[in-house]
Amino acid sequence: MKNLIRKILKESEEEFGWIKDLVPDHFNYEPGAIYYKFGKTEEVKSYILKKIVDGFNDLRISNNVVILEVDDWCDFADLFQDDNRGSQGYINRYLAKQVLCDGDWWSDYSANDIIDWRQWKSQLWDDYVMNSEKVIKEILNHIKKNYVSSPNYNPKQLDIYGNLPEKQNVVEIKGRILDTDYFYELQNDLNELGTLINKEDEFDELKKELTWAYVDAYNTAARDQVWSATKDAVTDVFGESLGWKSKEITKGGNVTTKHYMEFDVTNIFWESVYNFFDMCIDNRVGKQSIDDYTLEELEENFDECMTPSYQYSYFLEFYSALLEENNDELNPRYQEWPDDDDILKYFIESVMDRI
């Protein structure tokens, strides 16, 4: 029976539509052999899909969609260029592993790194405080609550009941008590208020909090840009994640919950598989000579070209090798200095938390 099937197939290999009826499940031709003889047809894809996917530990099929399962973003780190020199401004494999795998990879800039103390007002107050009504309001409320005393306040003057007034914090700025009248003037002259906060000792604590709010914002924005450049390089290829999933795993009688992310890699899967088949056979006999071989001869002579899972247990491992072979490893550029808009966003949040 098998010989008859082989004979029929040999005589009618160009009509691949027959193969689904002629070849029973237990009569397995290798994916590569089928591909080399019949090309990129829907029948070929249908026949070889499960055979190839089953060979990778990180792939599964759901309604003809190829799903990649990864433990976390760290699984993608080996897709980046292995550049030990670490080109400034680019994400190489070393940095990708720090960003995607290590939780504590960022070394914060200090205030001295990013603030010229001689330009505190122009760099911080004018560029950030003055660009946020929310921050301005928070600063004014803070000053009113913690620095301003009532007009004509006299801590020794008894009230009509013979009691001393409630004690208030008296702050003098250039010999003038910061009372509600003075505060009203400053409220309407924010440029002057910024100058005073910068220069007057009475506002040292407030100036420190604003400074550290800026430092926090700068570091967060800078860190985000490196993270985003790394993550975006992955999602540009694999698309956005289908989300986090979980499943129960039983091992040695113990049940644990595994959390993982899913990606639809159907298109990448077929591009990679076709690339593998084409490169593998072309490096050995050339595409022009492939018709000289029968299915059996292909299987016997080119075992290493029959399916990528003979060499790789994981699809990401296979895909990484393809990228390296084609000099297409991920190596995105990241912006070394954060954008003002991003800094301002985090500055507002930090000020709200600090004062």
C-alpha positions in Angstrom: 0.0 0.0 0.0 2.8 2.4 1.0 4.6 1.7 -2.3 1.5 2.4 -4.2 1.0 5.7 -2.4 4.7 6.6 -3.1 4.2 5.7 -6.8 1.1 7.9 -7.1 2.7 10.8 -5.3 5.8 10.6 -7.5 3.7 10.6 -10.6 1.5 13.5 -9.4 3.7 15.6 -7.1 2.6 18.8 -8.8 -0.9 18.2 -7.7 -0.4 18.7 -3.9 -4.1 19.0 -3.3 -4.2 15.2 -3.5 -1.8 14.6 -0.6 -4.3 15.2 2.2 -6.4 12.3 0.8 -3.6 10.1 -0.2 -1.3 10.3 2.9 -2.8 9.0 6.1 -1.7 10.5 9.4 0.7 7.7 10.2 2.5 8.1 6.9 4.6 11.2 7.7 6.6 13.1 5.2 8.9 15.7 6.7 7.8 19.3 6.5 10.9 20.3 4.5 10.4 17.6 1.9 6.8 18.7 1.3 7.7 22.4 1.2 10.6 21.8 -1.3 8.4 19.8 -3.6 5.1 21.7 -3.5 6.1 25.3 -2.4 4.1 27.9 -0.5 0.6 26.7 -1.0 -2.3 26.7 1.6 -2.2 22.9 1.4 1.5 22.9 2.3 0.9 25.2 5.2 -2.0 23.1 6.5 0.1 19.9 6.2 3.3 21.2 7.9 1.9 23.6 10.5 1.3 21.3 13.4 4.4 19.2 12.6 6.6 22.2 13.0 4.8 23.9 15.8 4.9 20.8 17.9 8.7 20.8 17.7 8.9 24.1 19.6 8.3 24.2 23.4 7.2 27.8 23.4 4.6 27.6 20.6 1.1 26.3 20.3 -1.8 26.5 17.8 -5.2 28.1 18.5 -7.6 28.1 15.5 -4.7 28.2 13.0 -3.1 31.0 14.9 0.4 30.4 16.1 0.8 31.5 19.7 4.1 32.3 21.4 4.3 31.9 25.1 7.0 33.7 27.1 7.7 33.9 30.8 8.3 37.6 30.6 10.0 40.3 28.5 13.4 38.8 29.5 12.8 36.0 27.0 13.4 38.5 24.1 16.8 39.7 25.3 18.8 37.4 23.1 17.2 38.9 19.9 19.3 42.0 20.4 22.7 42.5 18.8 25.5 41.0 20.8 27.7 44.1 20.7 30.2 43.9 23.6 31.4 47.4 22.9 28.0 48.9 23.8 27.6 51.6 21.3 26.5 54.8 23.0 22.8 55.5 22.5 21.9 52.0 21.2 20.3 49.0 22.9 22.6 46.0 22.6 22.1 42.6 24.1 24.0 43.4 27.3 21.8 46.5 27.9 18.6 44.6 26.8 19.2 42.0 29.4 19.7 44.7 32.1 16.5 46.4 31.0 14.3 43.4 30.4 15.7 40.9 32.9 17.3 42.8 35.9 15.0 44.6 38.2 17.7 47.1 39.5 19.6 48.2 36.4 19.3 52.0 36.5 21.9 54.3 38.1 20.1 57.5 38.9 21.5 60.9 37.9 22.2 63.1 40.9 21.1 66.7 41.2 24.6 67.8 40.4 24.5 65.8 37.1 21.5 67.5 35.7 21.0 70.9 37.5 23.3 73.9 37.2 22.8 75.5 40.6 23.5 78.9 39.1 20.5 78.4 36.8 18.1 76.8 39.2 15.4 79.4 38.6 15.7 79.4 34.8 16.2 75.6 34.5 13.6 74.4 37.0 11.3 77.2 38.0 10.8 78.9 34.7 10.8 75.7 32.5 8.7 73.4 34.7 7.0 75.1 37.6 5.7 77.9 35.4 4.4 75.4 32.9 2.0 73.7 35.3 -0.9 75.5 36.9 -1.3 72.4 39.1 2.2 72.7 40.5 1.9 76.5 41.0 -1.3 76.0 42.9 0.3 73.3 45.1 3.3 75.5 45.9 1.1 78.5 46.7 -1.1 76.3 49.0 2.1 74.9 50.7 3.5 78.4 51.3 0.2 79.7 52.6 -0.1 76.8 55.0 3.5 76.7 56.2 5.0 80.2 55.8 2.3 82.9 55.9 1.2 84.6 59.1 -1.9 86.9 59.5 -1.6 90.6 59.0 -0.4 92.6 62.1 0.2 89.3 64.0 1.7 90.0 67.4 2.5 86.9 69.5 2.4 88.9 72.7 -0.9 90.8 72.2 -3.8 89.4 74.2 -7.2 89.1 72.7 -10.4 90.5 74.2 -10.6 87.4 76.4 -7.1 87.9 77.7 -5.7 85.0 75.8 -2.5 84.9 73.7 -3.2 84.4 70.0 -2.6 81.1 68.4 1.0 80.8 67.6 1.9 81.3 64.0 5.1 80.7 62.1 6.7 84.1 61.4 8.9 84.2 58.3 10.8 87.3 57.4 11.9 87.9 53.8 14.4 90.7 53.4 13.2 92.2 56.7 9.6 91.9 55.8 7.2 89.5 57.5 5.6 87.1 55.0 2.0 87.8 55.9 -1.2 87.5 53.8 -0.6 90.9 52.2 2.9 90.0 51.1 1.8 86.6 50.1 -0.9 88.1 47.8 1.8 90.2 46.1 4.0 87.2 45.5 1.0 85.2 44.3 0.6 87.8 41.6 4.4 87.9 40.8 5.5 84.3 40.4 8.7 85.4 38.8 9.7 87.1 42.0 8.5 84.2 44.1 10.7 81.8 42.2 13.7 84.1 42.8 13.0 84.2 46.5 12.6 80.4 46.8 15.9 80.1 44.9 17.9 82.6 47.0 16.4 83.0 50.5 17.4 80.6 53.3 13.8 80.6 54.7 12.7 78.6 51.6 15.6 76.1 51.6 13.4 73.1 52.5 10.9 74.0 49.8 13.7 74.5 47.2 15.1 71.1 48.1 11.8 69.3 47.7 11.3 71.0 44.3 14.8 70.0 43.3 14.4 66.4 44.2 11.0 66.3 42.5 12.8 67.4 39.3 15.6 64.9 39.8 13.0 62.1 40.3 11.1 63.2 37.2 14.3 63.4 35.1 15.4 59.9 36.1 12.0 58.4 35.5 11.7 60.0 32.1 15.2 59.0 31.1 14.6 55.4 32.3 11.3 55.2 30.5 13.0 56.2 27.2 15.5 53.3 27.5 12.7 50.9 28.5 10.4 52.1 25.7 13.1 51.8 23.0 13.9 48.3 24.1 10.2 47.1 24.4 9.2 48.9 21.2 11.9 47.1 19.3 10.3 43.8 20.4 6.7 44.9 19.7 7.6 46.3 16.3 8.4 42.7 15.4 6.0 40.6 17.5 3.1 43.1 18.0 1.6 43.9 21.3 1.2 41.2 23.8 -2.2 39.4 23.9 -2.0 39.8 27.6 -0.8 37.9 30.7 -2.3 34.4 31.2 -1.9 31.8 33.8 -2.3 28.0 34.0 -1.9 25.3 36.7 1.1 23.0 36.3 1.5 19.8 38.2 5.0 18.5 38.8 6.0 15.9 41.3 2.6 16.0 42.9 2.8 19.7 43.5 0.5 22.2 41.7 1.9 25.6 40.9 0.5 28.5 38.9 2.5 29.7 35.9 2.1 33.2 34.6 3.1 34.0 31.1 2.5 36.3 28.2 1.1 35.4 24.8 1.9 36.8 21.3 0.3 36.1 17.9 3.4 35.2 15.9 1.6 33.6 12.9 3.2 35.9 10.3 6.6 35.8 11.9 6.4 32.0 12.1 5.8 31.5 8.4 8.3 34.1 7.4 10.9 32.4 9.6 10.1 28.9 8.5 10.2 29.8 4.8 13.5 31.6 5.4 14.9 28.6 7.1 13.9 26.2 4.3 15.1 28.4 1.5 18.4 29.2 3.1 19.1 25.7 4.2 18.5 24.0 0.8 20.1 26.8 -1.2 23.3 26.5 0.8 23.4 22.8 -0.2 22.1 22.2 -3.7 20.6 25.5 -4.9 16.9 26.1 -5.5 17.2 25.3 -9.2 18.2 21.7 -8.6 15.5 20.8 -6.0 13.2 19.3 -8.6 15.8 16.6 -9.3 15.0 15.0 -5.9 12.1 12.9 -4.8 10.5 13.3 -1.4 12.3 10.3 -0.1 15.7 11.5 -1.5 15.1 14.9 0.2 14.5 13.3 3.5 17.5 11.0 3.2 20.0 13.6 2.0 19.0 16.8 3.7 17.9 15.8 7.2 19.1 19.1 8.7 16.8 21.0 6.3 13.6 19.1 7.2 12.4 21.2 10.1 14.0 23.9 12.3 13.0 22.2 15.5 15.6 19.5 14.8 18.2 22.1 15.8 16.2 24.4 18.1 13.9 23.5 21.0 12.4 27.0 21.3 11.1 29.3 18.5 12.7 32.4 20.0 16.1 30.5 20.0 15.5 29.7 16.3 14.4 33.2 15.5 17.4 34.7 17.2 19.7 32.4 15.1 17.9 33.6 11.9 18.4 37.3 12.9 22.1 36.7 13.5 22.6 34.8 10.3 20.9 37.6 8.3 22.6 40.4 10.4 19.1 41.6 11.4 19.5 41.5 15.2 17.6 44.2 17.1 19.8 47.2 17.8 17.4 50.2 18.3 18.6 53.7 19.2 17.3 55.3 22.3 17.1 59.0 23.1 19.8 59.8 25.6 18.1 63.0 27.0 14.5 62.9 28.1 11.9 65.2 26.5 10.7 68.2 28.5 7.1 67.0 28.2 7.9 63.7 29.8 9.9 65.3 32.6 7.1 67.7 33.3 4.6 64.9 33.5 6.6 63.1 36.2 7.6 66.4 37.9 4.0 67.2 38.5 3.4 63.8 40.1 6.5 64.1 42.3 5.6 67.6 43.5 2.1 66.3 44.5 3.8 63.6 46.5 6.4 65.8 48.2 4.8 69.0 49.3 
